[in-house]
Amino acid sequence: MPESRLPQPRRFLVCEPRHFAVQYAINPWMHPDVRVDVDLAQSQWRTLISAYRTHGHTVESVEPVAGLPDMVFAANSALVLRGRVFGSLFHAPQRRPESTAYDTWFKSAGFDVHRPESVVEGEGDLVPAGRYVLAGTGFRTTREAHREVQEFFGVPVISLELVDPYFYHLDTALFVLDDDTIVYYPEAFSPGSREVLEWLYPDAVLATREDALAFGLNSVSDGLHVFISPEATVLADRLARRGYIPVPVDLSEFHKAGGGIKCCTQELRS
């Protein structure tokens, strides 16, 4: 019998995909010769924002900047935890100017912003999970950044090694359902990291490769509702059997840049 669950209201920061395009290749999903349907991307993004608001969540926006086509992926801008902001230092030089735009927004909203010394890509690789911050490395964020995050927040950081380039950020391979439960695709991780996840989360929901490639793990949960790619059908069924409510939102245009629902969503945690 599925457990009774309650949603928790969230506060999200997003960025309109006004300038979204695939102009360079910094992950296996990106092919600059592939055309992006900007109108469709805008429509899909608005559907996501509407879904959040319909389910009781607050959504705020940062102004997009021309020439920064990946700025729509707000999750990569920072980790916001306990009302404090740990900013980003992007691996790719094309994305580094995004940090300035986001830092300006955070400061105008009253946050103090920590500028990292090591390469780190915000919630792309830093996932708060109850007592821990789960932290990805292997393609973008460095292990040095993991230590910096732990010192800044005073929260235990669990380093996890990503080994499949299609899952280049932790938020493409794992997401948090609630403080005690995660969902992940085991083969995205090194053997040692899989053992760590099995030990910490013996009741985790496991995803198939097909659902992972459909960006099913680039999802957002409020503790009850799971905003998820409609193509991740097996995973949606597994979540429903656990008592969660899948809310399908199609962000297929953003898959062309290697992003999905979570990539477009920065959570502002007080």
C-alpha positions as CSV (number, residue, x, y, z in Angstrom):
1,M,0.0,0.0,0.0
2,P,1.5,3.4,-0.9
3,E,2.5,5.6,2.0
4,S,0.6,8.9,2.7
5,R,2.7,11.8,1.6
6,L,2.4,15.6,1.8
7,P,3.9,18.1,-0.6
8,Q,6.2,20.9,0.7
9,P,5.8,24.3,-0.9
10,R,9.0,25.3,-2.7
11,R,10.5,28.6,-4.0
12,F,12.1,28.3,-7.4
13,L,14.3,30.6,-9.5
14,V,14.1,30.2,-13.3
15,C,15.3,32.0,-16.4
16,E,13.2,32.5,-19.5
17,P,14.7,30.8,-22.6
18,R,14.5,33.9,-24.7
19,H,18.1,33.4,-26.0
20,F,18.2,29.6,-25.8
21,A,20.1,27.9,-28.6
22,V,22.7,25.2,-29.2
23,Q,25.8,27.2,-30.3
24,Y,28.6,24.9,-29.0
25,A,29.1,21.4,-27.8
26,I,30.1,20.8,-24.2
27,N,28.3,17.5,-23.6
28,P,27.3,14.5,-25.8
29,W,23.8,15.8,-26.2
30,M,24.8,19.1,-27.9
31,H,25.2,19.3,-31.7
32,P,25.4,22.9,-33.0
33,D,24.0,21.9,-36.4
34,V,20.7,20.9,-34.7
35,R,18.1,23.7,-34.8
36,V,16.3,24.7,-31.7
37,D,12.6,25.6,-32.1
38,V,12.6,28.7,-29.8
39,D,8.9,29.1,-29.9
40,L,8.4,25.5,-28.8
41,A,11.0,25.9,-26.1
42,Q,9.3,29.0,-24.8
43,S,5.9,27.1,-24.7
44,Q,7.4,24.1,-22.9
45,W,9.1,26.3,-20.4
46,R,5.9,28.2,-19.7
47,T,4.1,24.9,-19.2
48,L,6.7,23.9,-16.5
49,I,6.3,27.3,-14.7
50,S,2.5,26.9,-14.8
51,A,2.8,23.3,-13.4
52,Y,4.8,24.6,-10.5
53,R,2.4,27.4,-9.7
54,T,-0.6,25.1,-10.1
55,H,0.9,22.8,-7.4
56,G,1.4,25.7,-5.0
57,H,5.1,26.6,-5.6
58,T,6.5,30.2,-5.8
59,V,8.4,31.0,-9.0
60,E,10.8,33.9,-9.5
61,S,12.7,34.9,-12.6
62,V,16.1,36.2,-13.5
63,E,16.4,38.3,-16.6
64,P,18.0,36.4,-19.5
65,V,21.2,37.9,-21.1
66,A,21.8,37.9,-24.8
67,G,24.7,35.8,-25.8
68,L,24.2,33.3,-22.9
69,P,22.1,30.5,-24.5
70,D,22.5,28.1,-21.6
71,M,21.4,30.7,-18.9
72,V,18.0,29.0,-19.0
73,F,19.6,26.2,-17.0
74,A,19.2,28.0,-13.7
75,A,20.1,25.0,-11.5
76,N,23.7,25.3,-12.6
77,S,24.0,28.9,-11.2
78,A,24.4,28.0,-7.5
79,L,23.5,25.9,-4.5
80,V,21.2,27.8,-2.1
81,L,21.0,26.2,1.3
82,R,20.0,27.6,4.7
83,G,19.5,31.0,3.0
84,R,23.1,31.1,1.8
85,V,24.4,31.0,-1.8
86,F,27.4,29.1,-3.0
87,G,27.9,30.3,-6.5
88,S,29.2,28.6,-9.6
89,L,32.5,28.6,-11.5
90,F,31.7,26.9,-14.8
91,H,34.0,24.3,-16.4
92,A,33.2,25.7,-19.9
93,P,34.4,29.2,-20.6
94,Q,31.3,29.9,-22.7
95,R,29.2,29.6,-19.6
96,R,31.3,31.5,-17.1
97,P,29.6,34.9,-17.7
98,E,26.3,33.4,-16.4
99,S,27.7,33.5,-12.9
100,T,27.8,37.3,-12.9
101,A,24.2,37.6,-14.0
102,Y,23.0,35.2,-11.4
103,D,25.1,36.7,-8.6
104,T,23.6,40.1,-9.4
105,W,20.1,38.6,-9.0
106,F,21.0,36.8,-5.7
107,K,22.5,40.0,-4.2
108,S,19.5,42.1,-5.3
109,A,17.3,39.6,-3.5
110,G,19.2,40.0,-0.3
111,F,21.5,36.9,-0.4
112,D,25.2,36.9,0.4
113,V,27.0,35.1,-2.4
114,H,30.2,33.0,-1.9
115,R,32.4,32.9,-5.0
116,P,34.0,29.5,-5.3
117,E,37.7,28.9,-5.9
118,S,37.2,25.6,-7.7
119,V,35.2,24.5,-10.7
120,V,31.6,23.8,-9.5
121,E,28.3,23.9,-11.4
122,G,25.7,24.5,-8.7
123,E,22.8,22.1,-8.4
124,G,24.0,20.4,-11.5
125,D,26.4,18.5,-9.2
126,L,25.3,19.5,-5.7
127,V,22.1,17.8,-4.5
128,P,20.8,18.5,-0.9
129,A,19.5,15.2,0.5
130,G,18.3,15.4,4.1
131,R,21.5,15.5,6.3
132,Y,23.9,15.4,3.4
133,V,24.8,17.2,0.2
134,L,25.4,14.6,-2.5
135,A,28.1,15.9,-4.8
136,G,29.0,14.7,-8.3
137,T,32.4,14.8,-9.9
138,G,34.1,13.2,-12.9
139,F,33.1,15.6,-15.7
140,R,32.5,19.1,-14.4
141,T,32.6,19.8,-10.7
142,T,35.9,19.1,-8.9
143,R,36.5,17.2,-5.7
144,E,38.2,20.4,-4.4
145,A,34.8,22.1,-4.8
146,H,33.2,19.4,-2.6
147,R,35.5,20.3,0.2
148,E,34.8,24.0,-0.3
149,V,31.0,23.3,-0.1
150,Q,31.4,21.4,3.1
151,E,33.4,24.1,4.7
152,F,31.0,26.8,3.6
153,F,27.7,25.1,4.7
154,G,29.0,22.9,7.5
155,V,27.0,20.0,6.0
156,P,28.5,16.6,5.3
157,V,29.3,16.3,1.6
158,I,29.2,12.8,0.0
159,S,31.4,12.6,-3.2
160,L,30.0,10.5,-6.0
161,E,32.0,9.7,-9.2
162,L,30.1,9.9,-12.5
163,V,31.5,7.7,-15.2
164,D,29.1,7.9,-18.2
165,P,29.5,11.1,-20.3
166,Y,25.7,11.2,-21.1
167,F,25.2,11.7,-17.4
168,Y,27.8,14.5,-17.0
169,H,26.0,16.2,-14.1
170,L,24.7,14.5,-10.9
171,D,21.2,15.9,-11.6
172,T,21.0,13.8,-14.8
173,A,21.7,10.6,-12.9
174,L,20.0,11.2,-9.5
175,F,17.3,13.2,-7.8
176,V,15.8,13.5,-4.3
177,L,12.2,12.5,-3.6
178,D,12.2,13.6,0.0
179,D,14.7,13.7,2.9
180,D,15.0,10.0,3.1
181,T,14.5,8.7,-0.5
182,I,16.4,9.2,-3.7
183,V,16.1,8.0,-7.3
184,Y,19.1,7.1,-9.4
185,Y,20.5,5.2,-12.3
186,P,23.2,2.9,-10.9
187,E,25.4,2.5,-14.0
188,A,26.0,6.3,-14.2
189,F,28.3,5.9,-11.1
190,S,31.6,4.2,-10.4
191,P,31.4,0.9,-8.5
192,G,32.5,2.5,-5.2
193,S,29.9,5.3,-5.5
194,R,27.2,2.7,-6.2
195,E,28.1,1.0,-3.0
196,V,27.9,4.3,-1.1
197,L,24.4,4.9,-2.5
198,E,23.3,1.4,-1.7
199,W,24.5,1.8,1.8
200,L,23.0,5.2,2.4
201,Y,19.7,4.6,0.5
202,P,18.7,0.9,0.6
203,D,15.1,1.9,-0.3
204,A,16.0,4.1,-3.2
205,V,14.0,3.9,-6.5
206,L,16.2,2.7,-9.3
207,A,15.9,3.9,-12.9
208,T,16.5,2.1,-16.2
209,R,18.9,3.4,-18.7
210,E,16.0,4.2,-21.1
211,D,14.4,6.4,-18.5
212,A,17.7,8.0,-17.6
213,L,18.3,8.8,-21.3
214,A,14.8,10.3,-21.4
215,F,15.9,12.8,-18.7
216,G,13.7,11.0,-16.1
217,L,16.3,11.7,-13.4
218,N,16.3,15.4,-14.2
219,S,13.2,15.7,-12.2
220,V,11.9,17.8,-9.3
221,S,10.0,16.5,-6.4
222,D,8.0,18.4,-3.7
223,G,7.7,15.3,-1.6
224,L,4.5,14.2,-3.3
225,H,4.4,15.5,-6.9
226,V,7.2,14.6,-9.2
227,F,7.6,16.8,-12.2
228,I,9.1,14.4,-14.7
229,S,9.7,13.8,-18.4
230,P,6.7,12.1,-20.0
231,E,9.0,9.6,-21.8
232,A,10.2,8.1,-18.5
233,T,7.3,5.8,-18.3
234,V,8.8,2.9,-16.3
235,L,10.1,5.3,-13.7
236,A,6.8,7.1,-13.4
237,D,5.1,3.8,-12.7
238,R,7.6,2.9,-10.0
239,L,7.1,6.3,-8.4
240,A,3.3,5.9,-8.5
241,R,3.6,2.5,-6.8
242,R,5.6,4.3,-4.0
243,G,2.8,6.8,-3.4
244,Y,4.2,9.7,-5.4
245,I,2.2,11.5,-8.1
246,P,4.1,11.9,-11.4
247,V,3.4,15.3,-13.2
248,P,4.6,14.8,-16.8
249,V,6.1,18.0,-18.3
250,D,7.7,17.8,-21.8
251,L,10.9,19.8,-22.1
252,S,12.2,17.9,-25.2
253,E,13.6,21.0,-26.9
254,F,16.0,21.4,-23.9
255,H,17.2,17.9,-24.2
256,K,19.1,19.1,-27.3
257,A,21.4,20.9,-24.9
258,G,21.5,18.1,-22.4
259,G,19.0,19.7,-20.0
260,G,15.5,19.1,-18.6
261,I,13.2,20.0,-15.8
262,K,15.7,20.2,-13.0
263,C,18.3,21.9,-15.1
264,C,15.8,24.7,-15.6
265,T,15.0,25.0,-11.9
266,Q,17.1,26.5,-9.1
267,E,15.6,26.0,-5.6
268,L,15.9,28.8,-3.1
269,R,16.1,27.1,0.3
270,S,15.8,29.2,3.4
